[in-house]
Amino acid sequence: MNKISIKSIIVIAVITGVVVLGLMFGMPMYNVWQQEMTGKAEFSRAEQNRKIKVEEAKAEKESAIFRAEAEVERAKGVAKANEIIGGSLKDNKDYLVYLWIQALYDESNSVIYVPTEANLPIMEAARFNLNNKHK
């Protein structure tokens, strides 16, 4: 029984020695491998983040182009509308007088200045002075 025990102890000692030696040489190699994998993962993450930023910038550029095109189309519409309105008002003094009268009718609390022969309005500065004297 003594022989089996000593054999068992020797086998356990040898196995323990192999495991210890394996760990002594294997752990540094594992640490190097682990750092390499960590570096690859960080590099991959950084590369993916860069690609995301590039795609976001492309989308922003495309959006700006579409906004600019929409603004140009809006400006064309305004220019066309101004051209139509200007053409309809040209040599159409009666319509302009009608619009003026309509504007006067809509604003009931406004003061109207009627131009004289020289197209200069009669100023009512005296009216304001009379109001101040009564106070």
Steps between C-alpha positions, in 0.01 A plus 500: 500500500794722563617456139166609358493803716850604402417440135188708537693777671763497225234508229321787673832683545588453133156615388519801731849581367382478141201722577721753683755502216216526248357796687841664534556485126137506388375802697736751338409365158130517590542860619666593170221331304233669715656846446520431127131409491412809709698718258324347201163558663583866576630552148185345354281721725694815398471406133126444536455835679692674219276336239191613693627860509574491127150369425344766724700771320387364162138503615536857628653610168220334305243665725662840448492451123129417510428800725690726259310360202171556683601860576587559133162361393324720758690805371401413142136484612524837674668655196230360269224626733663846512525500122129413466392757761726767352369431150140520615559830682689662213277760330217406736466810716134434578582171672773667706252769609252225590764322714586830671135571581452145623802536731358828634166332561662212690695732733239718669728657766764644272579858404488568127731754343375632167774633270480854367577618145873450559439147635601612848269402788347761723664450834290510814764599749262768630242231585744341744580835658126570553456168673790574736359845593168352608668260740 
